[in-house]
Amino acid sequence: MSIISWNCRGIAAAPTISELYNLCKKVKPLIGYFRVWQPSFPKAKETLAGAYGSRFTWYSNPRNNFVTRERLDRVLVNWKWLSLHQNVVLKAAPAISLDHCALILETQPKLWIKKEFRFEAFWTEHEECKEVIRRSWQQHDGNRNCWNQFIRKRGRCIRELTEWSRRKFKRADKEIEKKKNEQLQIQKSDMTDRDKKREKELKNQINDLWKQEEKYWGQRSRLKWLKWGDKNTAFFHATTIQRRMRNRIDKLKDEARHWIQGEADIMRLVETHFAKLFTSEGDRNMEDCLKHIPMRVTSKMNDDLMAKIKDEEIKEAVFGMGSLKAPGPDGLNGLFF
């Protein structure tokens, strides 16, 4: 879906009508908003300030060979709307017949990406989680190689945790709404003893779901200064959306200073860049250079570095990392260990 917003004076002029016709023909907007206004948003809560295509949205007429350029036009949304359209893109069309640029808001369809495994913080609230981990990890494999055994146990543990989570938990927000509706129906009834007992159960279940939802979004917000337990779910959710938008790469500039867009082209550019960066060229004989560098690592220091790693050192390193930090792409964070 595309939306066009244009702060246009003199919209009835022939050049403006022609520009508007060509713009609508190209974009095919579902909604068009056109108005002569003075930009002032004293009550605005959120702003999509970034505009692709141009840094500015208003250009003055040349005066003494000088053109004033400003960013006057904005698109304002709230977090509820932004949570529904997380892949929104704001573009600024060139100013041709008027001094203001037309803003084009494209709500791109949500891209379904394969969900990577992540050890969830709210799993630790259930005793079954420990049992699933213990049962999957204690199964013996015929392979005698310790590293291969670890790889197999880790893969089996991830699979069983995923299946257990799929059976045990459902989406917290949907379950909360379902239980709220059930509670509302009970409160509208005659409230028998059975209904009172069920209402108490629903309240406890809703509180547990609130905690689950808060931990879910708190883990994804990656905030260290704010802890769980203060009902900050909405804040964690908004922070996660903001971080995802900030980390999203929509385009990159290549060596010829041309903008590259599209996921496939961006991936190809990144792959080419790093392949070239880590490919050696020319003479690789560094002996003439290294012989002039004094020795800094003694034999004793080298023996200490090459010594066998102890179990205590591994435990100290693993337990010293953050509880939500995963040392690898497997998604097993400090809480798991």
N, C-alpha and C positions, 0 to 999 in steps of 0.2 A: 504494500500500500504506500502511495506517495501523497504528500500534502504540500501545496504551494502557498506561501505567505509572502505578500508583497506590499510594502509601504509605498504606494504609488500616487503621485500627484499628476493630474492630467491624464487619467486613464482613458478618456474619450479621444485623445489625440490619435491620429492615424498611425504614427510609428509605434506607439505603445500598444495599440490593438494588434498590429502585425507581430510585434515581439511576443505578446501574450499568446497569440494564436500558435506561433511556432513552438513556444515553450510548452504549452499544454499538449500539442501534438507529439512532442518528443517524450515528455514525462508521463503523460496520461494520468493526471492526479485524480484521486478519489474525492479530495476536498480542496477547494480554493478559497483563500481568505485575502481580501484586498481592502485596504483602508488607508485614508490619509490621517495620520496620527502623529503625536509627539511621544517618542518612546520614554516612558516613565513607569517603572515597576517597583513601587515602594513595598508591596506585599508579596513579591515573588519569593518563593522558597528555594527553587532549584532552577538551574540554567544550563542548557546545552550550549556552551559558548563557542566551542570549536566548529569551524565551518571549512569544509574542503572546497578547493577551487579558488578561494581568495581569502586573504587575511582581513579584508575590510569589506564593509557592506554599504558604504556611502562615499561618494566622490563629489567634490565641489567643482564648479566651473573654473577653468584656468584664470588666475588673476596674477598679473605680472610674472607670467610663465611659472606659476606655482599652483599646484593642485593639493588641496587638503583632503586627506583620506582618514576615515574613522570607522570604527565598528559600532554602529548605532543599533542595529537590529539584532534581536535575540529570539531564541525559541525557549519557552518556559514550560517545564513539566514538573510534576510532583513524583515522589518515589513510587507511588502506587502504579502510575502509568509506566514509569521506567522499568519497574519489575516485570511488567507484561511485555515490554518491547526493549529487551536488553541489547539487541544488535542494531539499534537505530543509528542512522547516518544523516548528518546535516550537511548540505551542500549550498554554496552560494553561486548563483548564476552571474555572468558578467553584466555590468550596468551598461546598457546601450542607449535606450531612448530616455531613461530617467536617471536621476542621480542615486537612487537606492537600488541595491541588488535584490533580486527575488530569491527567497530562501526556499530550498526544497528539502523536505524532511521525508526520508525513506525509512519505513519500518520494515527492515528485511526479515524474512522468515527465519525462525530460530533454527540454527544448524545443529542437527543431532550428531554429536560426536560420541564415539565409543567411550563409555564411562570407565575410567581407570579405578582400580581397587584402592581403597583407602580405609585404614583401620579407624573406625568411628569412635569418638570419645564416649558417646553414650552407651556403647556396648559394654563398657567396664562396669556399668550399674547392675548387670545381670550375671548371676553365678554360672549360668549355662555357657557364657562366653569362655570362661576358664576351662570348663569341661570339654568344649569343642576343640580348643587349642591343645589341651593335654591329650585328648584321644587321637587327634590327627598327628601329633608330633611323636607319640610313643609307638606308632606302627613301624615295624622294622622292614628295611629294604635289603635285598640280597647284595647290593653293591657295597664293596668294602671301602671304596674311596670316600673319605669323610666329606669332601666338598660336594661330590655328587649326591651323597645322602642328604646334606643340608639343602641342596637345590630342590630335591624331590619332596622333602618334608615341608619346605616353605611353600612350594606350589600346591601341595595337598591341603595345607592349612588355609591358604587363601581361598581355595575352592570351597572348602567346607564352611568357612566363615561367611562366604558370600551366600551359599545356600541357606545357612542358618538365619542370616539376616533377612533374606527374602521371605522365609516362612514366619519369622518372629515379628518383624516390624512392617508397618505400612507408613505411607506418607503422613507425617504428623499433622499437617494443616488440614488435610481432608478428614482425618479421623477426629480431629478436634471439632470441626463443624458438624460432623455426624453425631457425635456425642452431645454437643450443645443442643441440637434439634431434639434428640431423644429426651434430654433433661427438660427442655421447654414443654414437651408434651406431657411429661410426668407432673410438672408443676401446674399445668392447666387442669389436671385430673383431680379426683377426690382425695388423692394422697393416702392410700392405704398403707399398712405397715410394710407390705412388700414394696410399694413404690418408694417409701422413705429409705428403705435399705438400698434399693437400686440407685436412688439419687445420690446417696453417700458414695457408692461405688463409682458412679460417673464422675463425681467431683474429684476423687482421688486419681482416676484414670486421666482426666483432663489435666490435672497438675503434673502428672508424670509426662504426659505428651508435651506440655509446655517446656518442661526441663529438657526433654529430648530435642525439641525444635531449637531451643536456645543453644544447646551444645553443638547441634549440627551446623548452624550458621556461625556460631562463635569460632568453631574450628576452621571454617573457610574464610573468615574475616582476617585471620592471622594477626590479630591485635594482641599485644603483650601487656599493655597498661590497663586493660579492662578485663575483669574476671567474670566467670559465669555466676549465676545465682541472683542477679539483680533484675531479671526480666528485661534483658537488653536485646531480645530477638530481633525487633524491627531495626535497631541500630546496627547489629551484626549483619543483617540482610542487606541494608543499604550500603554498608561499607564493602561488602563482598561484590555487589554490583558495580560500585564505583571503581574498585580495584581491577575488576575484569575489563571494564571499559578503558581504563588507563593503560593496561597491559596489552590491549588488542592492537595488532599491527594491520592497518588497512592498506598501506602502500609504503614502498621503499624507493630510494633514489639510487640508480646504478652509477657506474663509473662515468658514463656519458652525461650524468646529471639529468636523466630522464626518469620520471616517476613510473614505477612498476606497480600495477594493481592486479588483483586476482590471486587466490590462494595458490594455484599451481605455479604461476609465474614468480610469486614471491618466494616460494619454496625452492624453485630452481635457481633464483638469484642468490639466496642464502647458501645453498649447497655449492654453487660455483665459487662464491667468495671464499668460503672456508677451505674448500679443496685447494684453491690457489694459494691461500695463506699458509697452509701447512704442507705445501709441496716444496721441497728443496730444489734449488737451481744452482748450477755452477759447481765449483770444486768443493767437495765435502771433506777434504783432508785438513783437519784442524790442528795437526801436531805442531806446525810452526808457530801457531798462535798460543797453544796451551803450554808450550815449554817455557814461555816467558812469564807465566802466572805462578806465583809462589804457592806451595802446598799449604792448605788450610786445614784439611781433614787428616788427622794423625791416624796411625794404624790402630790405636786403642779406640779412637772415636769410630772408626770404620767397623771394628769388631762389634762395638755396642749397637751400631745401626743395623748390622747384618745378623744380630743374635735372634734366636727363636722367640716369637711373641708369646708371652705368658697369658694364661687365662685371666689373671687379675688385671692385666693391662686392657684386655678386651672388655671386661666388665666395667672397668673405670671409664673407658671411652664411651660405651653404650649408655651407661646410666648418667653420664655427664651431659648428654645432649638434651635438647628441649623435648618436653613430653609430646609435642605435636610435630616435631621435626622428623622427617624420614631420611635416613642416610642414603637411600637409593630409590630407584623408580618403582620398587615393589609396593610402596604405600604402607609399609610396616614402620610406624613411628615409635617414639620413646614409650608411649603408653603400652604398646604391645610387649615390649621387652621388660 
